[in-house]
Amino acid sequence: MRQWECIRSFMEVGPEAVPEPIDVGSRELKDIFVEEFRKARARHGLLLTLLWDVGLGQILFNPMGYHWLHKKKFAVIPDLTSPEAVAWSQPLPPEQWAKRSPELEEAIAERERDLEAAEARSKLKAEVVAKQPEPRGWT
C-alpha cells in the first residue's frame, strides 16, 4: 500500500486495515546489486546477465531505483503530530457534513418506490404460483 492509501485506510477503517511496513533492511544499494548480479550470473551466465540485468533490465525495471524509492518514500509514514495535521485530522462536526441535494432526495424516494412496487409484484406472483394446483403425472 502506498503512503496516502495507508493513511486513508487508517482513518476510515482503523489500524487493522494498514499492513506492517516491509523491512528493506539497512543494506546499501551496492550490496543489493552485487548480490542480485551474482544470483543472475549463476542462473544465466555472465554475458546474458551483463546484457539483461545490468543493461536493459536496469533501464526498463530499475530495481535499485525502486528499492531507493521504497526505502526513502514508500516505507516511511510521515510524522503527523504538527498542530496543522492534528487539526486537519479532527472529524467535522455534524452541521458541517455534506447535505443531500433535493434532486438526490427525490431520486432516492423514487428508487424506494420502484423497489416497493417490485417487491409487491414479486409477492403477488408468489401468491399466484402458490394457489395453482400441483400438476399431476399420468395416472
N, C-alpha and C positions, 0 to 999 in steps of 0.2 A: 504494500500500500504506500502511496506517496504521502508526503507530509500533510497537505491540507485535507486529503481524504481521511487520514487518521484523526485529525483534529475534528472534522465534521462528524465522523462516526463516534468519536468520544463524546461530543456534545449532544448528539441526537440519540444515541443508543446507550452509551455508557462505556466504562473502561474495558468490559469484557469483549467489546467489538474490535478493539485495537490489538493487533498481533505484537508479540515481543519483537524488538528490533533484531535484525540479523547481525551477528557479531562478525565483522570482517577482520577482526584482529588488528594488531599493530604492525603487521608485516609491511615492508616497503614495496612499492610497485616493482622495483627492480627484482626483488626476491621472487615475487609472484611471476613475473615474466620469465625468469630463469627456470623456475620450477615447471611452468607450463611448456616452455620450449623443450625441456628435457623429456617430458612426457610425450609431446608430439613427435620429437625426433625418434623416440623408441618405437612409436606406432607407425610412422610414415617414412622415416628416413630423413637424412639431412637436407637433400635438395628440395623435396616436396614441402618440408617444414619451413625452409627459408622462403620458398615462393608463396606458400599459403599463409602460414601463421605469422611470419614476420612481415611479408609484403602485403598481399591482397587482403588477407584476413584482418590485419591491423587497420587497414583503410576502411573496409566495409563494416566490421563489427566492433573494433576498438575496445577490447575487453579491459585494457588498462584504463582507458578513459571512463568506462562505466564504473570500474572499481573506484576511481578517484571521486566521481560524482556521488556514488553510493556512500562512500566514507565521509565526504565533506558536506553533502547536501541532503541526501535522502534519509540517512540513518539518524540524523541529529534533529530532534524536535526542539524548536526554539524555546527559550525561557519566556514564559508568558506571565511574568509577575509584575510587569510595569503597570502603573496606575491606568494607563490608557487601555491596555489589554484586559485588565480586570474589569474596568467599567464597560468595555465592549462586550465582555462575556456574560454580563448580567442579563437575566431574562427581561423581556419587555413587560411592562405592566399590562394587564388585560385591556385597558382602554386604548392602548396603542396597537393592539393586534389588528391585522387586516380584517376588514369587514367584507361580507359578501355583497356583491352588487345586486340591484333589483333584478337585472337580467338573469344572473346566476340563480337567485332565489326562485324566479319563475321557471327556469329550466329544470331545477331540482323538483319543484312541485309537479311540473308536467311529467317528468320521468316517474315520479312516485305514483301519479295517477295511471300512467301506462302500465306500470308493474302491478298495481292493484287490479286493473282490468284483465291483464294476462293471467293473474292468479285466479280471478273469478271464472274466467273461461276454462282454465285448467280444472278447477273444482267441478264445474258443470259437466265437462267432458268425462271426468272420472265417475260422476254420479250416473251419467247415461250409460257408460260402459258397465257399471256395477249392476244396473237394473236389467240389462239384457240377459235373457236366459242362456245358460251354458249350452253350447252346441252338443248334440248327442251324436254318437257314432252310428254306424249301421247296426240296427238291432233286429 
